[in-house]
Amino acid sequence: MTTSNDFSLALIAIVADLSQDLSAQVRYQRLLSVMKQIFPCDAAALLKIEGRALRPIAVNGLSRDTLGRRFMVDEHPRLATILLSREPVRFPADSDLADPYDGLLDNHQQSLHVHDCMGISLYQDDQPWGVLTLDAAVPGTFDQIEQQQLRTFIGLTEATVKAAHRIEALQARVDREIEVAQSQLVDEGKTEIIGNSQSLNLMLSEIDIVARSHLTVLILGETGVGKELVARKIHSRSARHDQPLVYVNCAALPENLAESELFGHKKGAFTGAEHNRLGKFEIANGGTLFLDEIGELSLAVQAKILRALQSGEIQRVGSDQHIEVDVRIIAATNRDLKHEVRKERFRADLYHRLSVYPLIVPPLRERGNDVLLIAGYLLEKNQRRFGVQGLRLSAGARQVICHYAWPGNVRELEHLLSRAALKAINSHGKESRVVNIMPNHLDISEQDILDNTLAEQSQLPLTSGLNQSSIANIAPGVTLKQATEQYQKQLIQQRLQVHQNNQAAVARELGINRSNFYRLLKRLAIGSIEEN
């Protein structure tokens, strides 16, 4: 029997641990060690409620594999009885109820049954948390336990559990805040989208519609159109705006590490996993997860994301514990996912999960004079970055910018203007009050403009009302460029006659953006270029 002095020393050790910076696992193991000193027994265990099961989180005197077991409460009547009682429960040695630890006592024959068993239910804030069990191979081991000492120890056990929980929660909060800071999009607060074209305003109205909902959004658009900016805009106008917007570049996810990046991992889950790590889903909990370039994911990774979206739960690599997450998904891609589905390179079920609300970002060539507004915005940024007083576009440079088709869209425009600004500054000198960007500072040649225009107009039907003899009548020695321009001019002039010079109607019939159509008229020198 434990003396009062021994009991007091044991309590002092437990209380001292409450103020120590210990991991929960170490804290619980030390608690069970002290418990075995106070109340002599062969085994002790601390089990936590998880759903309908009790999971061992610390054991002493039981075989190591016990920690991997999950004891379903409805399959173990002794554990169910302990949970239902607020008082310590002791089972007689001849009890007919099977003991969950039979054959698990360490350093004993596997066939040895437990003969003395006691259990205590543990509570946190008046809610059941788990159970503490004591087991012995010899009947009558617990006959002389002092009840007051037992109650005192139960109180300290519950205090230890609460301390461990709070420390873990604080550490998890710190870890999450660090991960959030590292994972959020750069300049998240900057969500201004420049332009006032019809196509852009249509997209902005779509953003207003979907942003305040909970729907998953799939942002579609060519490379460089600003899909990240659209994602930030959606998040900033959503009910989750005060929660993190976490960015994942799916194209940069190595397949062997993708699951860890997305869902996190437990320490020791694989070689190199030296610490527990939160995944992007967990970091974004309560906020928005932006899966950029989702069309680049392998089918195996797609399946794992699909499971998370379907269940709203994730599992860290190396853990069998399910974690509920509340995450809004915004995905983006420059691929044609319908085509990828047909080619079996993208899962159809994931595509339908993601495309609840598809949002198309228009390419720069369809946004008319927005290109000049965006250029002005970018030049102001470069002005501050390069430390010059005024960066200006000459009339010639503006004309070049307006006639180019921008296959790389806004990103291409940004990079081109940065290079042009450096060249112009070098030409004028950094101290000049005004630095004019001239056409020769731009990396765009007349051939570039022509090639882009021809590529854009290549969809014109080859027999749209013209006689096939038009092709046969092309003079020998005429280049492809000249022949193409000749054909385009003839076709457009014919359509203008049909539509009584209504240029907007001709543009619609030929399937050409109106701004591009007016530029084509000017280049081909066809009549007036004023809009009808």
Rosetta blueprint (number, residue, H / E / L):
1 M L
2 T L
3 T L
4 S H
5 N H
6 D H
7 F H
8 S H
9 L H
10 A H
11 L H
12 I H
13 A H
14 I H
15 V H
16 A H
17 D H
18 L H
19 S L
20 Q L
21 D L
22 L L
23 S L
24 A H
25 Q H
26 V H
27 R H
28 Y H
29 Q H
30 R H
31 L H
32 L H
33 S H
34 V H
35 M H
36 K H
37 Q H
38 I H
39 F L
40 P L
41 C L
42 D L
43 A E
44 A E
45 A E
46 L E
47 L E
48 K E
49 I E
50 E E
51 G L
52 R L
53 A E
54 L E
55 R E
56 P E
57 I E
58 A E
59 V E
60 N E
61 G L
62 L E
63 S L
64 R H
65 D H
66 T H
67 L H
68 G H
69 R L
70 R L
71 F E
72 M E
73 V H
74 D H
75 E H
76 H L
77 P H
78 R H
79 L H
80 A H
81 T H
82 I H
83 L H
84 L H
85 S L
86 R L
87 E L
88 P L
89 V E
90 R E
91 F E
92 P L
93 A L
94 D L
95 S L
96 D L
97 L L
98 A L
99 D L
100 P L
101 Y L
102 D L
103 G L
104 L L
105 L E
106 D L
107 N L
108 H L
109 Q L
110 Q L
111 S L
112 L L
113 H L
114 V L
115 H L
116 D E
117 C E
118 M E
119 G E
120 I E
121 S E
122 L E
123 Y E
124 Q E
125 D L
126 D L
127 Q E
128 P E
129 W E
130 G E
131 V E
132 L E
133 T E
134 L E
135 D E
136 A E
137 A L
138 V L
139 P L
140 G L
141 T L
142 F L
143 D L
144 Q L
145 I L
146 E L
147 Q H
148 Q H
149 Q H
150 L H
151 R H
152 T H
153 F H
154 I H
155 G H
156 L H
157 T H
158 E H
159 A H
160 T H
161 V H
162 K H
163 A H
164 A H
165 H H
166 R H
167 I H
168 E H
169 A H
170 L H
171 Q H
172 A H
173 R H
174 V H
175 D H
176 R H
177 E H
178 I H
179 E H
180 V H
181 A H
182 Q H
183 S H
184 Q E
185 L L
186 V L
187 D L
188 E L
189 G L
190 K L
191 T L
192 E L
193 I L
194 I L
195 G L
196 N L
197 S L
198 Q H
199 S H
200 L H
201 N H
202 L H
203 M H
204 L H
205 S H
206 E H
207 I H
208 D H
209 I H
210 V H
211 A H
212 R L
213 S L
214 H L
215 L L
216 T L
217 V E
218 L E
219 I E
220 L E
221 G L
222 E L
223 T L
224 G L
225 V L
226 G L
227 K H
228 E H
229 L H
230 V H
231 A H
232 R H
233 K H
234 I H
235 H H
236 S H
237 R L
238 S L
239 A L
240 R L
241 H L
242 D L
243 Q L
244 P L
245 L E
246 V E
247 Y E
248 V E
249 N E
250 C H
251 A H
252 A H
253 L L
254 P L
255 E H
256 N H
257 L H
258 A H
259 E H
260 S H
261 E H
262 L H
263 F H
264 G E
265 H E
266 K L
267 K L
268 G L
269 A L
270 F L
271 T L
272 G L
273 A L
274 E L
275 H L
276 N L
277 R E
278 L E
279 G L
280 K H
281 F H
282 E H
283 I H
284 A L
285 N L
286 G L
287 G L
288 T E
289 L E
290 F E
291 L E
292 D E
293 E L
294 I H
295 G H
296 E H
297 L L
298 S L
299 L H
300 A H
301 V H
302 Q H
303 A H
304 K H
305 I H
306 L H
307 R H
308 A H
309 L H
310 Q H
311 S H
312 G L
313 E E
314 I E
315 Q E
316 R L
317 V E
318 G L
319 S L
320 D L
321 Q L
322 H E
323 I E
324 E E
325 V L
326 D L
327 V L
328 R E
329 I E
330 I E
331 A E
332 A E
333 T E
334 N L
335 R L
336 D L
337 L H
338 K H
339 H H
340 E H
341 V H
342 R H
343 K L
344 E L
345 R L
346 F L
347 R L
348 A H
349 D H
350 L H
351 Y H
352 H H
353 R H
354 L H
355 S L
356 V L
357 Y E
358 P E
359 L E
360 I E
361 V L
362 P L
363 P L
364 L H
365 R H
366 E H
367 R L
368 G L
369 N L
370 D H
371 V H
372 L H
373 L H
374 I H
375 A H
376 G H
377 Y H
378 L H
379 L H
380 E H
381 K H
382 N H
383 Q H
384 R H
385 R H
386 F H
387 G L
388 V L
389 Q L
390 G L
391 L E
392 R E
393 L E
394 S L
395 A H
396 G H
397 A H
398 R H
399 Q H
400 V H
401 I H
402 C H
403 H H
404 Y L
405 A L
406 W L
407 P L
408 G L
409 N H
410 V H
411 R H
412 E H
413 L H
414 E H
415 H H
416 L H
417 L H
418 S H
419 R H
420 A H
421 A H
422 L H
423 K H
424 A H
425 I H
426 N H
427 S H
428 H H
429 G L
430 K L
431 E L
432 S L
433 R L
434 V L
435 V E
436 N E
437 I E
438 M L
439 P H
440 N H
441 H H
442 L L
443 D L
444 I L
445 S L
446 E H
447 Q H
448 D H
449 I H
450 L H
451 D H
452 N H
453 T H
454 L H
455 A H
456 E H
457 Q H
458 S L
459 Q L
460 L L
461 P L
462 L L
463 T L
464 S L
465 G L
466 L L
467 N L
468 Q L
469 S H
470 S H
471 I H
472 A H
473 N L
474 I L
475 A L
476 P L
477 G L
478 V L
479 T L
480 L H
481 K H
482 Q H
483 A H
484 T H
485 E H
486 Q H
487 Y H
488 Q H
489 K H
490 Q H
491 L H
492 I H
493 Q H
494 Q H
495 R H
496 L H
497 Q H
498 V H
499 H L
500 Q L
501 N L
502 N L
503 Q H
504 A H
505 A H
506 V H
507 A H
508 R H
509 E H
510 L H
511 G L
512 I L
513 N L
514 R H
515 S H
516 N H
517 F H
518 Y H
519 R H
520 L H
521 L H
522 K H
523 R H
524 L H
525 A L
526 I L
527 G L
528 S L
529 I L
530 E L
531 E L
532 N L
